[in-house]
Amino acid sequence: MKTWCMLAVSLFSFSAQAGEVQVAVAANFAAPMEKLAPMFAADTGHKAVLSFGSTGKFYAQIRNGAPFEVLLAADDETPARLEREGQGAGRFTYAVGRLALWSRQAGVVDAQGAVLKGGRFEKLAVADPKLAPYGAAAVDTMTRLGLLDTLRPKFVQGENIAQAYQFAATGNAALGFVALSQVWADGKLKEGSAWIVPASMHAPIRQDAIVLAKGKNNAAARALVQYLQSDKAKAVIRRFGYEVRG
């Protein structure tokens, strides 16, 4: 009886401490976060409720009172802006993204990206550079290659990197600039063919997290940002093609 009572008290204490956190997640980080959320729940008892979308739209929604408590952005500028505006604090870089030119067909994209210069394709998927940092990185890359004006008429523009990937994955675009994390897992390309764009060809895609004002008193929010900085979480993030600090 004593043992049962102790177990009941322990379970009650665990459930009382468990909480929930509303998380706005940049579209490029969907796959890693879907892997990390159940791990976070199992290890901490807290539940992460995930919403995916473009960082630019999340910023507007947060400014208009959306109930998000943590933002995992696709850039470092948006969290910095929110911090300056008193909308959050404690930002840190949880991942550094990599850009890839990808086709769902094997043998289409070469390892140097020369397919872009050949121009033998009708459509190229690109995320909106005004809303999506990966779209801005794609524009930087094409500018560095001297191909932006030539390729612009071929653009099929997605609101975010998830839509850009979908255009390429469904064949609505022959090629697409995507987040490496969308096509990479466990150290290799999942399917198709790709050019991993050298990091020197665009501004660094530093992806910062921030605890938003609505989450500052939420233990689950604090637990999540701590969890993302753990060695266990970093190992998962690396497997999806990101670089991480530490």
Backbone torsions as a table, in degrees:
resi	resn	phi	psi	omega
1	MET	NA	-41.8	-180.0
2	LYS	-62.1	-43.8	180.0
3	THR	-61.8	-42.2	179.4
4	TRP	-62.0	-41.9	-179.8
5	CYS	-63.8	-42.5	178.8
6	MET	-62.7	-40.0	178.5
7	LEU	-65.7	-41.3	179.4
8	ALA	-62.7	-43.0	178.3
9	VAL	-62.9	-42.3	179.7
10	SER	-61.9	-45.2	179.9
11	LEU	-66.2	-38.7	178.5
12	PHE	-63.6	-42.8	179.7
13	SER	-62.4	-41.6	-179.8
14	PHE	-63.4	-45.8	-177.4
15	SER	-68.9	-33.2	-179.9
16	ALA	-67.6	-33.5	-178.4
17	GLN	-82.8	-24.0	-177.5
18	ALA	-66.6	142.2	-178.9
19	GLY	-138.5	-170.2	-177.5
20	GLU	-135.6	142.1	179.4
21	VAL	-131.7	132.3	178.6
22	GLN	-88.6	120.0	-172.0
23	VAL	-120.7	125.2	172.3
24	ALA	-92.5	119.7	-172.2
25	VAL	-118.1	125.8	175.6
26	ALA	-55.9	140.3	-172.5
27	ALA	-55.6	-35.2	-177.6
28	ASN	-66.6	-21.0	-175.1
29	PHE	-98.9	13.9	-176.4
30	ALA	-60.3	-50.9	-175.3
31	ALA	-62.7	-48.4	177.7
32	PRO	-61.5	-39.9	-176.3
33	MET	-70.4	-33.0	175.8
34	GLU	-66.1	-27.2	175.1
35	LYS	-79.2	-38.9	-175.1
36	LEU	-76.7	-32.5	-175.0
37	ALA	-58.3	-48.7	178.0
38	PRO	-67.7	-29.9	175.0
39	MET	-65.1	-43.6	178.0
40	PHE	-59.9	-43.5	179.5
41	ALA	-64.0	-44.3	-178.6
42	ALA	-66.1	-36.6	-175.2
43	ASP	-85.0	-25.8	-174.1
44	THR	-120.4	-20.3	-174.6
45	GLY	86.3	-10.1	179.2
46	HIS	-86.6	151.9	179.5
47	LYS	-111.0	130.4	174.8
48	ALA	-99.7	117.6	177.3
49	VAL	-94.7	115.9	-167.7
50	LEU	-101.6	137.7	169.8
51	SER	-126.9	133.1	-177.2
52	PHE	-111.4	143.9	178.7
53	GLY	176.4	-168.0	-179.5
54	SER	-84.1	144.6	-179.5
55	THR	-61.0	-40.0	179.8
56	GLY	-60.5	-42.8	178.6
57	LYS	-69.5	-38.5	177.5
58	PHE	-61.1	-40.5	179.2
59	TYR	-57.8	-47.9	179.9
60	ALA	-62.1	-40.5	-179.1
61	GLN	-67.2	-40.1	178.6
62	ILE	-64.1	-43.3	178.6
63	ARG	-63.3	-25.6	179.8
64	ASN	-96.9	13.3	171.7
65	GLY	95.8	13.2	178.0
66	ALA	-57.2	147.8	-171.6
67	PRO	-81.0	21.5	-179.4
68	PHE	-68.9	143.9	-178.6
69	GLU	-112.9	-23.2	175.1
70	VAL	-136.7	138.3	174.2
71	LEU	-115.4	126.2	169.7
72	LEU	-106.5	97.1	-171.9
73	ALA	-85.1	166.1	176.0
74	ALA	-94.0	3.6	179.5
75	ASP	-145.0	-178.6	174.7
76	ASP	-106.7	-13.6	-177.0
77	GLU	-73.2	-41.0	-177.1
78	THR	-64.7	-49.1	175.5
79	PRO	-59.6	-37.0	178.3
80	ALA	-63.8	-40.8	178.4
81	ARG	-64.0	-44.3	179.1
82	LEU	-62.5	-37.9	178.1
83	GLU	-65.0	-43.6	178.4
84	ARG	-62.2	-33.1	-177.9
85	GLU	-85.9	4.5	178.3
86	GLY	75.7	20.5	-177.7
87	GLN	-96.8	-0.4	-179.0
88	GLY	-179.2	175.2	-179.0
89	ALA	-158.4	166.1	173.9
90	GLY	75.5	34.0	-176.4
91	ARG	-71.9	152.9	177.0
92	PHE	-156.8	160.0	179.5
93	THR	-86.0	115.0	-179.0
94	TYR	-94.9	-17.2	179.4
95	ALA	-164.6	153.5	171.3
96	VAL	-117.1	117.7	-172.9
97	GLY	-80.8	158.0	174.7
98	ARG	-122.8	140.4	179.6
99	LEU	-96.8	144.3	177.4
100	ALA	-138.4	144.8	168.2
101	LEU	-94.5	125.2	-168.8
102	TRP	-136.7	145.6	169.9
103	SER	-128.7	143.8	177.6
104	ARG	-71.9	-13.2	179.8
105	GLN	-93.5	132.9	176.2
106	ALA	-66.0	144.7	174.2
107	GLY	80.1	0.7	-179.0
108	VAL	-85.0	-46.0	-179.1
109	VAL	-98.4	125.1	179.1
110	ASP	-86.6	166.9	-173.7
111	ALA	-70.7	-10.1	178.1
112	GLN	-111.0	-0.3	179.5
113	GLY	73.5	18.6	-178.4
114	ALA	-65.5	-18.2	178.5
115	VAL	-57.2	-28.7	179.1
116	LEU	-64.9	-38.1	-179.1
117	LYS	-72.8	-31.7	178.8
118	GLY	-67.7	-34.6	175.7
119	GLY	66.3	19.8	-177.4
120	ARG	-88.3	55.0	177.2
121	PHE	-152.9	154.5	-174.6
122	GLU	-90.2	-37.1	-173.2
123	LYS	-135.3	144.2	-179.6
124	LEU	-129.0	118.5	-179.6
125	ALA	-80.5	131.2	-180.0
126	VAL	-141.4	137.3	174.7
127	ALA	-75.1	150.7	-180.0
128	ASP	-57.0	114.1	-176.5
129	PRO	-67.1	-16.6	178.5
130	LYS	-80.1	-22.3	-177.1
131	LEU	-112.5	-30.0	-171.4
132	ALA	-117.8	120.8	178.7
133	PRO	-57.2	-32.4	178.0
134	TYR	-69.5	-30.6	173.9
135	GLY	-67.2	-41.3	177.0
136	ALA	-63.7	-38.4	178.1
137	ALA	-65.9	-36.4	177.8
138	ALA	-65.1	-42.0	178.1
139	VAL	-64.7	-42.0	176.0
140	ASP	-56.6	-44.7	-177.8
141	THR	-63.3	-47.8	179.5
142	MET	-65.1	-33.8	176.5
143	THR	-65.3	-44.1	178.5
144	ARG	-61.5	-33.7	179.6
145	LEU	-81.5	-7.7	-177.4
146	GLY	72.0	25.8	-173.9
147	LEU	-116.3	0.8	-172.4
148	LEU	-59.2	-49.1	-177.9
149	ASP	-66.3	-34.8	179.2
150	THR	-68.7	-39.4	-174.6
151	LEU	-88.7	-20.0	-175.5
152	ARG	-53.5	-40.4	179.0
153	PRO	-63.2	-16.6	-179.3
154	LYS	-91.0	-3.7	-173.1
155	PHE	-64.6	135.2	162.6
156	VAL	-115.6	110.3	-168.9
157	GLN	-97.0	126.7	175.3
158	GLY	-97.6	152.7	178.3
159	GLU	-64.1	-35.0	179.1
160	ASN	-142.5	180.0	-175.0
161	ILE	-69.9	-25.0	176.7
162	ALA	-65.9	-41.3	177.8
163	GLN	-68.7	-39.1	177.4
164	ALA	-60.3	-42.7	177.5
165	TYR	-62.4	-43.1	-179.4
166	GLN	-61.2	-39.6	177.7
167	PHE	-58.6	-43.3	-179.6
168	ALA	-74.7	-38.5	-176.8
169	ALA	-68.7	-30.5	-178.7
170	THR	-91.6	-4.5	-179.6
171	GLY	86.1	4.2	175.7
172	ASN	-69.7	-18.1	171.4
173	ALA	-135.9	137.3	-178.3
174	ALA	-66.4	-34.7	-178.3
175	LEU	-133.9	161.2	174.9
176	GLY	-153.9	141.8	168.3
177	PHE	-83.3	117.1	-175.0
178	VAL	-128.6	169.9	169.8
179	ALA	-75.2	134.6	179.1
180	LEU	-54.4	-34.5	-177.9
181	SER	-60.7	-24.0	-179.0
182	GLN	-75.7	-21.0	-174.6
183	VAL	-123.7	6.0	-172.2
184	TRP	-126.0	137.0	175.4
185	ALA	-155.4	138.4	178.1
186	ASP	53.0	40.6	172.9
187	GLY	80.4	13.1	179.9
188	LYS	-151.6	161.3	177.7
189	LEU	-69.7	133.1	-177.2
190	LYS	-72.9	-38.4	178.9
191	GLU	-166.1	167.9	175.7
192	GLY	75.1	-149.4	-178.8
193	SER	-140.9	151.5	-173.6
194	ALA	-154.6	153.5	168.0
195	TRP	-114.9	118.3	175.4
196	ILE	-81.9	112.4	-173.8
197	VAL	-66.6	128.4	177.1
198	PRO	-57.2	137.4	-177.5
199	ALA	-60.3	-23.7	-178.7
200	SER	-71.7	-10.4	-175.1
201	MET	-89.6	-3.4	177.5
202	HIS	-153.6	166.7	177.1
203	ALA	-61.7	146.2	-179.8
204	PRO	-56.5	137.2	178.2
205	ILE	-95.8	73.8	177.5
206	ARG	-80.0	123.1	-177.0
207	GLN	-106.3	114.0	-176.0
208	ASP	-103.8	149.0	173.3
209	ALA	-109.2	153.3	177.7
210	ILE	-149.9	140.5	170.9
211	VAL	-82.5	120.5	-176.6
212	LEU	-81.4	165.5	-176.0
213	ALA	-55.5	-38.0	-178.7
214	LYS	-69.5	-14.8	-178.0
215	GLY	-108.9	4.3	-172.1
216	LYS	-64.6	-26.2	179.2
217	ASN	-104.7	13.5	-178.1
218	ASN	-99.1	116.1	-179.2
219	ALA	-62.1	-32.6	179.8
220	ALA	-66.7	-35.7	177.6
221	ALA	-65.4	-45.0	178.3
222	ARG	-64.0	-39.0	-179.8
223	ALA	-64.9	-37.4	-178.8
224	LEU	-65.4	-46.5	-178.3
225	VAL	-66.6	-32.4	175.0
226	GLN	-67.6	-39.5	-179.2
227	TYR	-64.2	-39.7	-179.4
228	LEU	-64.3	-20.5	179.5
229	GLN	-96.2	3.7	179.4
230	SER	-79.7	157.0	178.6
231	ASP	-60.9	-35.3	-179.6
232	LYS	-63.0	-46.2	179.2
233	ALA	-68.6	-41.1	-179.7
234	LYS	-60.6	-36.6	179.0
235	ALA	-62.9	-39.7	177.6
236	VAL	-66.8	-44.8	-178.4
237	ILE	-60.3	-41.8	178.7
238	ARG	-62.2	-36.2	-177.3
239	ARG	-64.8	-19.0	178.3
240	PHE	-95.9	14.1	173.3
241	GLY	91.7	5.2	177.0
242	TYR	-86.7	159.0	167.1
243	GLU	-99.0	146.2	176.7
244	VAL	-133.0	152.5	179.6
245	ARG	-86.4	142.6	176.3
246	GLY	83.2	NA	NA
